Amino acid sequence: MIDTAEIEHNAAHMRQDILKMITLAGSGHPGGSLSAVDICAVLFFGGVLRYRPDEPDWEGRDRFILSKGHAAPVLYAALARAGYFEVAELATLRKFGSRLQGHPDSQKLPGVEVATGSLGQGLSIAVGMAYGLAVSEKGQQRVYALLGDGELQEGQIWEAAMFAAYKKLGNIIAIIDNNNLQIDGSLDEVVSLGDIAAKFTAFGWKTLEVDGHDIAGLKQVFDQASTCQNAPCAIIAHTVKGKGINFMEGQCGWHGKAPSDEQCDDALKELATSCASQEVTR
């Protein structure tokens, strides 16, 4: 049975981690990192992803691709909390010589499958991995790709979607962090995506929709997605940019701006009620 309290506990700490590391760095992307926290918490701490922190290249692992590479802080927080490296290292985000670059670097940090950040490319990489695993017949590994909704405006996404459906890749699961905001404003103001689920369905994908901040709901759809056979699966997770921090929620201005020390302190106090078991300090 899923322990939602434990996952929520990890999610609360991940939000703290994100705020602290971006504030210390003086740069980063808090909005889209915070919107994806609950998704990543369920993946890493809800028994969804198969991984071994002490053996990051374990052949039987599932693969996780952060296509929206600018949201690296959420991946770093998850990897640290999962035991890939010490939580204290999060304070080195974007520092000279750090393993925690502004975008994930697979050559430096264990748990990072591939360097990402050129938006639109992550799904192609994930589909290629899924196809390779399928034809190798070495196991039942799955590939999970987390995409931003804004990057669905890239044509390469739909080329990858078409290929995955044509090859009947039941081992690829795409999660769309659908917070409806990108750096220049709302999706409708930039390039409207219309009905995202209908688009993936039209391309031959099985589609599921969920509240991206509902821990139990996320676990349920991941369980459903794991039963997909002969078709790729897309999960449209409806989220809020900047989730958990009142002054950041639903504000595109927090896409790529670091909070001040004072703002960080205010945000950490707001999160304290979500993480009552640990004193929140900076």
ZALUMGU-627060 format. One record per residue (C-alpha): residue number from 0; x, y, z; residue in one letter; chain. Coordinates in pm, 1 decimal. Layout:
% ZALUMGU-627060
+-----+----------+----------+----------+------+-----+
! seq !        x !        y !        z ! type ! mol !
+-----+----------+----------+----------+------+-----+
! NUM !        X !        Y !        Z !    A !   A !
...
+-----+----------+----------+----------+------+-----+
***
This chain:
% ZALUMGU-627060
+-----+----------+----------+----------+------+-----+
! seq !        x !        y !        z ! type ! mol !
+-----+----------+----------+----------+------+-----+
!   0 !      0.0 !      0.0 !      0.0 !    M !   A !
!   1 !    131.6 !    343.5 !    -92.8 !    I !   A !
!   2 !    259.5 !    557.3 !    196.1 !    D !   A !
!   3 !    137.1 !    896.8 !     81.1 !    T !   A !
!   4 !    261.1 !   1063.8 !    399.5 !    A !   A !
!   5 !    619.2 !    954.4 !    330.7 !    E !   A !
!   6 !    601.9 !   1076.6 !    -28.9 !    I !   A !
!   7 !    453.2 !   1408.9 !     82.2 !    E !   A !
!   8 !    732.8 !   1436.7 !    338.6 !    H !   A !
!   9 !    995.0 !   1392.7 !     66.9 !    N !   A !
!  10 !    811.7 !   1637.3 !   -159.7 !    A !   A !
!  11 !    811.8 !   1901.7 !    113.9 !    A !   A !
!  12 !   1186.0 !   1862.5 !    164.1 !    H !   A !
!  13 !   1245.4 !   1875.4 !   -210.2 !    M !   A !
!  14 !   1065.2 !   2210.1 !   -226.8 !    R !   A !
!  15 !   1290.1 !   2340.1 !     50.1 !    Q !   A !
!  16 !   1595.7 !   2208.8 !   -133.3 !    D !   A !
!  17 !   1492.7 !   2381.6 !   -456.4 !    I !   A !
!  18 !   1439.5 !   2716.4 !   -288.8 !    L !   A !
!  19 !   1764.2 !   2701.2 !    -94.4 !    K !   A !
!  20 !   1988.5 !   2595.8 !   -382.2 !    M !   A !
!  21 !   1847.1 !   2847.6 !   -630.3 !    I !   A !
!  22 !   1870.2 !   3129.1 !   -375.0 !    T !   A !
!  23 !   2231.9 !   3040.1 !   -294.8 !    L !   A !
!  24 !   2314.4 !   3020.9 !   -665.7 !    A !   A !
!  25 !   2143.2 !   3351.1 !   -739.0 !    G !   A !
!  26 !   2001.2 !   3199.6 !  -1057.2 !    S !   A !
!  27 !   1788.5 !   2907.5 !  -1170.3 !    G !   A !
!  28 !   1435.0 !   2806.9 !  -1253.7 !    H !   A !
!  29 !   1208.7 !   2776.6 !   -949.0 !    P !   A !
!  30 !    864.8 !   2784.4 !  -1116.7 !    G !   A !
!  31 !    891.1 !   2475.2 !  -1333.4 !    G !   A !
!  32 !   1099.2 !   2290.5 !  -1075.1 !    S !   A !
!  33 !    833.1 !   2337.1 !   -807.5 !    L !   A !
!  34 !    549.2 !   2235.5 !  -1039.8 !    S !   A !
!  35 !    720.3 !   1900.1 !  -1100.8 !    A !   A !
!  36 !    805.6 !   1815.0 !   -739.3 !    V !   A !
!  37 !    508.8 !   1588.4 !   -667.7 !    D !   A !
!  38 !    554.5 !   1403.4 !   -997.8 !    I !   A !
!  39 !    919.7 !   1334.1 !   -919.1 !    C !   A !
!  40 !    846.9 !   1246.9 !   -556.4 !    A !   A !
!  41 !    603.5 !    974.2 !   -664.0 !    V !   A !
!  42 !    844.3 !    847.1 !   -929.3 !    L !   A !
!  43 !   1142.1 !    822.6 !   -693.9 !    F !   A !
!  44 !    974.8 !    749.0 !   -359.9 !    F !   A !
!  45 !    646.3 !    583.9 !   -459.4 !    G !   A !
!  46 !    787.8 !    256.0 !   -583.5 !    G !   A !
!  47 !    752.4 !    353.6 !   -950.1 !    V !   A !
!  48 !   1111.8 !    387.9 !  -1073.1 !    L !   A !
!  49 !   1345.8 !     93.0 !  -1032.8 !    R !   A !
!  50 !   1691.9 !    222.7 !   -940.6 !    Y !   A !
!  51 !   1993.4 !    159.5 !   -718.8 !    R !   A !
!  52 !   2171.3 !    473.0 !   -591.1 !    P !   A !
!  53 !   2479.9 !    271.2 !   -501.4 !    D !   A !
!  54 !   2482.7 !    117.8 !   -851.2 !    E !   A !
!  55 !   2367.3 !    399.9 !  -1081.8 !    P !   A !
!  56 !   2451.7 !    206.6 !  -1399.7 !    D !   A !
!  57 !   2262.7 !   -105.7 !  -1292.4 !    W !   A !
!  58 !   2140.0 !   -269.2 !  -1612.3 !    E !   A !
!  59 !   1795.8 !   -346.4 !  -1472.1 !    G !   A !
!  60 !   1717.2 !     16.5 !  -1384.4 !    R !   A !
!  61 !   1437.5 !    219.5 !  -1535.2 !    D !   A !
!  62 !   1551.9 !    533.5 !  -1715.2 !    R !   A !
!  63 !   1436.3 !    884.2 !  -1620.9 !    F !   A !
!  64 !   1489.4 !   1164.3 !  -1871.7 !    I !   A !
!  65 !   1432.2 !   1524.0 !  -1763.4 !    L !   A !
!  66 !   1350.5 !   1669.2 !  -2103.4 !    S !   A !
!  67 !   1282.3 !   2010.4 !  -1946.3 !    K !   A !
!  68 !   1644.3 !   2031.1 !  -1839.7 !    G !   A !
!  69 !   1617.3 !   2383.8 !  -1699.2 !    H !   A !
!  70 !   1417.2 !   2227.5 !  -1411.4 !    A !   A !
!  71 !   1736.3 !   2050.7 !  -1300.5 !    A !   A !
!  72 !   1687.0 !   2153.4 !   -934.3 !    P !   A !
!  73 !   1391.4 !   1916.0 !   -897.2 !    V !   A !
!  74 !   1598.8 !   1628.1 !  -1035.8 !    L !   A !
!  75 !   1894.2 !   1714.3 !   -811.9 !    Y !   A !
!  76 !   1668.7 !   1729.0 !   -505.3 !    A !   A !
!  77 !   1517.6 !   1389.3 !   -591.1 !    A !   A !
!  78 !   1857.1 !   1228.0 !   -657.4 !    L !   A !
!  79 !   2003.3 !   1363.8 !   -333.4 !    A !   A !
!  80 !   1704.8 !   1253.5 !   -126.3 !    R !   A !
!  81 !   1719.1 !    912.6 !   -297.2 !    A !   A !
!  82 !   2081.6 !    868.5 !   -192.3 !    G !   A !
!  83 !   2281.6 !    928.2 !   -510.8 !    Y !   A !
!  84 !   2487.6 !   1196.7 !   -336.8 !    F !   A !
!  85 !   2484.7 !   1397.2 !    -15.1 !    E !   A !
!  86 !   2207.0 !   1653.3 !     31.8 !    V !   A !
!  87 !   2471.8 !   1906.2 !    136.1 !    A !   A !
!  88 !   2606.3 !   1907.9 !   -221.4 !    E !   A !
!  89 !   2285.9 !   2076.9 !   -338.2 !    L !   A !
!  90 !   2431.3 !   2402.6 !   -207.4 !    A !   A !
!  91 !   2685.1 !   2394.3 !   -492.3 !    T !   A !
!  92 !   2423.2 !   2440.8 !   -767.2 !    L !   A !
!  93 !   2565.2 !   2645.3 !  -1058.3 !    R !   A !
!  94 !   2891.0 !   2706.2 !   -873.0 !    K !   A !
!  95 !   3220.6 !   2686.7 !  -1062.4 !    F !   A !
!  96 !   3341.9 !   2326.4 !  -1065.6 !    G !   A !
!  97 !   3015.6 !   2187.9 !   -929.7 !    S !   A !
!  98 !   2867.1 !   1862.4 !  -1054.0 !    R !   A !
!  99 !   2528.0 !   2033.6 !  -1034.1 !    L !   A !
! 100 !   2523.6 !   2236.9 !  -1353.0 !    Q !   A !
! 101 !   2238.6 !   2463.1 !  -1461.1 !    G !   A !
! 102 !   2125.6 !   2174.0 !  -1680.6 !    H !   A !
! 103 !   2187.7 !   1807.1 !  -1594.9 !    P !   A !
! 104 !   2526.7 !   1668.8 !  -1695.9 !    D !   A !
! 105 !   2539.5 !   1290.2 !  -1734.0 !    S !   A !
! 106 !   2920.6 !   1298.1 !  -1743.3 !    Q !   A !
! 107 !   2941.9 !   1447.2 !  -1395.9 !    K !   A !
! 108 !   2649.7 !   1334.2 !  -1182.8 !    L !   A !
! 109 !   2532.0 !    978.5 !  -1106.4 !    P !   A !
! 110 !   2164.1 !    923.1 !  -1176.7 !    G !   A !
! 111 !   2156.5 !   1158.5 !  -1474.6 !    V !   A !
! 112 !   2100.0 !    947.5 !  -1785.0 !    E !   A !
! 113 !   2164.9 !   1218.3 !  -2043.1 !    V !   A !
! 114 !   2240.8 !   1590.0 !  -2061.8 !    A !   A !
! 115 !   1922.4 !   1779.2 !  -2149.1 !    T !   A !
! 116 !   1805.9 !   2133.0 !  -2194.3 !    G !   A !
! 117 !   1762.9 !   2191.9 !  -2565.4 !    S !   A !
! 118 !   1386.7 !   2175.5 !  -2543.3 !    L !   A !
! 119 !   1208.6 !   1928.2 !  -2764.4 !    G !   A !
! 120 !   1492.1 !   1676.3 !  -2777.6 !    Q !   A !
! 121 !   1431.9 !   1480.2 !  -2458.5 !    G !   A !
! 122 !   1141.1 !   1274.4 !  -2587.3 !    L !   A !
! 123 !   1341.6 !   1165.2 !  -2892.9 !    S !   A !
! 124 !   1622.9 !   1051.5 !  -2664.6 !    I !   A !
! 125 !   1378.7 !    867.5 !  -2437.7 !    A !   A !
! 126 !   1205.7 !    698.3 !  -2730.2 !    V !   A !
! 127 !   1543.1 !    591.2 !  -2869.1 !    G !   A !
! 128 !   1633.2 !    439.4 !  -2531.6 !    M !   A !
! 129 !   1296.4 !    263.7 !  -2511.8 !    A !   A !
! 130 !   1339.3 !    121.3 !  -2861.1 !    Y !   A !
! 131 !   1688.9 !      1.4 !  -2777.9 !    G !   A !
! 132 !   1566.3 !   -171.0 !  -2462.4 !    L !   A !
! 133 !   1275.7 !   -327.5 !  -2650.1 !    A !   A !
! 134 !   1485.3 !   -479.8 !  -2926.1 !    V !   A !
! 135 !   1756.8 !   -597.0 !  -2685.8 !    S !   A !
! 136 !   1501.7 !   -799.1 !  -2486.9 !    E !   A !
! 137 !   1724.9 !   -774.8 !  -2181.1 !    K !   A !
! 138 !   1445.9 !   -701.4 !  -1937.3 !    G !   A !
! 139 !   1132.5 !   -506.1 !  -1860.4 !    Q !   A !
! 140 !   1294.3 !   -167.5 !  -1805.4 !    Q !   A !
! 141 !   1080.7 !    136.6 !  -1874.3 !    R !   A !
! 142 !   1179.5 !    485.3 !  -1980.5 !    V !   A !
! 143 !   1008.0 !    783.5 !  -1817.0 !    Y !   A !
! 144 !   1042.3 !   1125.2 !  -1979.7 !    A !   A !
! 145 !    928.4 !   1443.3 !  -1803.5 !    L !   A !
! 146 !    839.5 !   1719.4 !  -2049.7 !    L !   A !
! 147 !    733.5 !   2078.0 !  -2009.2 !    G !   A !
! 148 !    411.2 !   2169.0 !  -2183.4 !    D !   A !
! 149 !    577.5 !   2463.4 !  -2360.3 !    G !   A !
! 150 !    825.5 !   2234.1 !  -2532.2 !    E !   A !
! 151 !    536.8 !   2049.2 !  -2696.6 !    L !   A !
! 152 !    541.5 !   2341.7 !  -2938.7 !    Q !   A !
! 153 !    859.2 !   2187.1 !  -3085.2 !    E !   A !
! 154 !    807.0 !   1975.3 !  -3396.5 !    G !   A !
! 155 !   1061.7 !   1715.9 !  -3290.7 !    Q !   A !
! 156 !    828.9 !   1610.2 !  -3006.9 !    I !   A !
! 157 !    569.4 !   1492.8 !  -3255.0 !    W !   A !
! 158 !    823.0 !   1314.4 !  -3473.8 !    E !   A !
! 159 !    924.3 !   1115.0 !  -3165.9 !    A !   A !
! 160 !    561.2 !   1055.4 !  -3071.7 !    A !   A !
! 161 !    488.1 !    922.1 !  -3420.4 !    M !   A !
! 162 !    788.1 !    688.3 !  -3412.1 !    F !   A !
! 163 !    704.1 !    550.8 !  -3064.8 !    A !   A !
! 164 !    349.6 !    467.0 !  -3170.6 !    A !   A !
! 165 !    464.0 !    312.6 !  -3498.7 !    Y !   A !
! 166 !    708.2 !     87.4 !  -3312.0 !    K !   A !
! 167 !    440.9 !      5.2 !  -3048.5 !    K !   A !
! 168 !    672.3 !     95.1 !  -2762.8 !    L !   A !
! 169 !    482.6 !      1.6 !  -2449.9 !    G !   A !
! 170 !    790.4 !     74.8 !  -2237.4 !    N !   A !
! 171 !    792.1 !    454.4 !  -2285.0 !    I !   A !
! 172 !    593.0 !    680.6 !  -2054.3 !    I !   A !
! 173 !    590.7 !   1055.4 !  -2119.3 !    A !   A !
! 174 !    477.7 !   1284.0 !  -1837.6 !    I !   A !
! 175 !    374.0 !   1634.5 !  -1937.4 !    I !   A !
! 176 !    411.2 !   1894.4 !  -1662.5 !    D !   A !
! 177 !    107.2 !   2091.9 !  -1777.9 !    N !   A !
! 178 !    134.7 !   2413.7 !  -1573.7 !    N !   A !
! 179 !     11.3 !   2623.9 !  -1868.5 !    N !   A !
! 180 !    292.8 !   2878.3 !  -1841.0 !    L !   A !
! 181 !    622.6 !   2925.3 !  -2019.9 !    Q !   A !
! 182 !    887.1 !   3195.0 !  -2008.0 !    I !   A !
! 183 !    693.3 !   3440.3 !  -2229.9 !    D !   A !
! 184 !    349.3 !   3389.8 !  -2075.6 !    G !   A !
! 185 !     62.9 !   3143.9 !  -2096.4 !    S !   A !
! 186 !     57.1 !   2874.0 !  -2361.7 !    L !   A !
! 187 !   -241.2 !   3037.1 !  -2528.5 !    D !   A !
! 188 !    -49.0 !   3365.6 !  -2554.9 !    E !   A !
! 189 !    252.7 !   3200.4 !  -2717.4 !    V !   A !
! 190 !    129.5 !   2900.3 !  -2920.2 !    V !   A !
! 191 !   -186.4 !   2728.5 !  -2801.8 !    S !   A !
! 192 !   -157.5 !   2351.3 !  -2771.6 !    L !   A !
! 193 !   -530.8 !   2290.0 !  -2765.0 !    G !   A !
! 194 !   -626.2 !   1950.1 !  -2622.1 !    D !   A !
! 195 !   -292.3 !   1785.4 !  -2539.8 !    I !   A !
! 196 !   -446.1 !   1448.9 !  -2456.2 !    A !   A !
! 197 !   -636.2 !   1443.3 !  -2785.3 !    A !   A !
! 198 !   -314.6 !   1516.6 !  -2975.4 !    K !   A !
! 199 !   -125.7 !   1227.0 !  -2817.7 !    F !   A !
! 200 !   -426.2 !   1000.7 !  -2871.0 !    T !   A !
! 201 !   -433.1 !   1099.1 !  -3237.7 !    A !   A !
! 202 !    -66.4 !   1000.2 !  -3262.9 !    F !   A !
! 203 !   -147.6 !    652.7 !  -3130.1 !    G !   A !
! 204 !    -58.8 !    695.4 !  -2763.6 !    W !   A !
! 205 !   -261.6 !    579.9 !  -2466.6 !    K !   A !
! 206 !   -334.6 !    894.5 !  -2265.8 !    T !   A !
! 207 !   -410.4 !    950.5 !  -1899.0 !    L !   A !
! 208 !   -481.3 !   1274.6 !  -1713.5 !    E !   A !
! 209 !   -423.9 !   1352.9 !  -1347.1 !    V !   A !
! 210 !   -392.4 !   1632.0 !  -1093.6 !    D !   A !
! 211 !    -14.2 !   1661.6 !  -1084.5 !    G !   A !
! 212 !    -17.9 !   1747.2 !   -714.7 !    H !   A !
! 213 !   -237.8 !   1455.8 !   -602.8 !    D !   A !
! 214 !      6.9 !   1198.1 !   -467.7 !    I !   A !
! 215 !   -238.8 !    907.9 !   -461.0 !    A !   A !
! 216 !   -373.5 !   1002.1 !   -803.8 !    G !   A !
! 217 !    -24.0 !   1015.5 !   -951.6 !    L !   A !
! 218 !     63.2 !    673.3 !   -811.7 !    K !   A !
! 219 !   -256.8 !    534.6 !   -960.1 !    Q !   A !
! 220 !   -189.2 !    665.0 !  -1311.3 !    V !   A !
! 221 !    171.9 !    545.1 !  -1299.7 !    F !   A !
! 222 !     41.2 !    200.7 !  -1207.9 !    D !   A !
! 223 !   -201.7 !    219.8 !  -1500.0 !    Q !   A !
! 224 !     72.5 !    333.8 !  -1736.1 !    A !   A !
! 225 !    289.9 !     40.1 !  -1636.0 !    S !   A !
! 226 !     30.2 !   -197.7 !  -1779.0 !    T !   A !
! 227 !     46.6 !    -45.5 !  -2127.3 !    C !   A !
! 228 !    139.3 !   -293.6 !  -2394.8 !    Q !   A !
! 229 !    203.3 !   -235.2 !  -2763.5 !    N !   A !
! 230 !    147.4 !    140.7 !  -2728.5 !    A !   A !
! 231 !    335.2 !    428.7 !  -2562.8 !    P !   A !
! 232 !    164.5 !    613.1 !  -2278.1 !    C !   A !
! 233 !    136.8 !    987.3 !  -2213.7 !    A !   A !
! 234 !     36.1 !   1121.8 !  -1873.1 !    I !   A !
! 235 !    -90.6 !   1479.7 !  -1877.6 !    I !   A !
! 236 !    -28.8 !   1605.0 !  -1524.0 !    A !   A !
! 237 !   -218.1 !   1928.7 !  -1456.7 !    H !   A !
! 238 !      6.0 !   2137.6 !  -1232.4 !    T !   A !
! 239 !     62.8 !   2487.3 !  -1095.5 !    V !   A !
! 240 !    386.2 !   2670.1 !  -1174.8 !    K !   A !
! 241 !    560.9 !   2757.4 !   -848.1 !    G !   A !
! 242 !    342.1 !   2513.5 !   -653.2 !    K !   A !
! 243 !    372.3 !   2541.6 !   -275.7 !    G !   A !
! 244 !    487.8 !   2902.5 !   -259.9 !    I !   A !
! 245 !    199.8 !   3145.4 !   -255.2 !    N !   A !
! 246 !    377.7 !   3439.8 !   -420.3 !    F !   A !
! 247 !    517.1 !   3217.2 !   -696.4 !    M !   A !
! 248 !    211.3 !   3013.6 !   -787.1 !    E !   A !
! 249 !     76.9 !   3076.6 !  -1135.7 !    G !   A !
! 250 !    331.3 !   3349.2 !  -1209.9 !    Q !   A !
! 251 !    539.9 !   3316.9 !  -1527.9 !    C !   A !
! 252 !    778.6 !   3576.4 !  -1384.0 !    G !   A !
! 253 !    918.4 !   3302.3 !  -1161.0 !    W !   A !
! 254 !   1011.5 !   3086.0 !  -1457.8 !    H !   A !
! 255 !   1381.6 !   3170.5 !  -1437.8 !    G !   A !
! 256 !   1434.7 !   3411.3 !  -1148.6 !    K !   A !
! 257 !   1598.7 !   3338.6 !   -813.6 !    A !   A !
! 258 !   1428.2 !   3460.1 !   -496.2 !    P !   A !
! 259 !   1602.5 !   3705.8 !   -268.1 !    S !   A !
! 260 !   1719.0 !   3590.0 !     75.5 !    D !   A !
! 261 !   1412.1 !   3751.5 !    230.0 !    E !   A !
! 262 !   1176.2 !   3589.6 !    -19.1 !    Q !   A !
! 263 !   1342.3 !   3253.9 !     38.7 !    C !   A !
! 264 !   1299.0 !   3289.0 !    414.7 !    D !   A !
! 265 !    930.4 !   3373.4 !    367.7 !    D !   A !
! 266 !    883.2 !   3076.0 !    137.2 !    A !   A !
! 267 !   1057.1 !   2836.2 !    375.9 !    L !   A !
! 268 !    833.1 !   2952.8 !    658.8 !    K !   A !
! 269 !    532.3 !   2885.0 !    437.0 !    E !   A !
! 270 !    659.7 !   2533.5 !    370.2 !    L !   A !
! 271 !    727.3 !   2464.7 !    738.4 !    A !   A !
! 272 !    375.3 !   2336.5 !    794.0 !    T !   A !
! 273 !    431.4 !   2077.7 !    519.0 !    S !   A !
! 274 !    746.1 !   1954.5 !    687.5 !    C !   A !
! 275 !    668.0 !   1986.5 !   1056.7 !    A !   A !
! 276 !    899.5 !   1703.3 !   1155.4 !    S !   A !
! 277 !   1207.9 !   1906.0 !   1062.8 !    Q !   A !
! 278 !   1291.5 !   2260.2 !   1163.9 !    E !   A !
! 279 !   1309.6 !   2477.5 !    855.6 !    V !   A !
! 280 !   1619.7 !   2694.9 !    861.8 !    T !   A !
! 281 !   1851.8 !   2855.6 !    610.8 !    R !   A !
+-----+----------+----------+----------+------+-----+
***
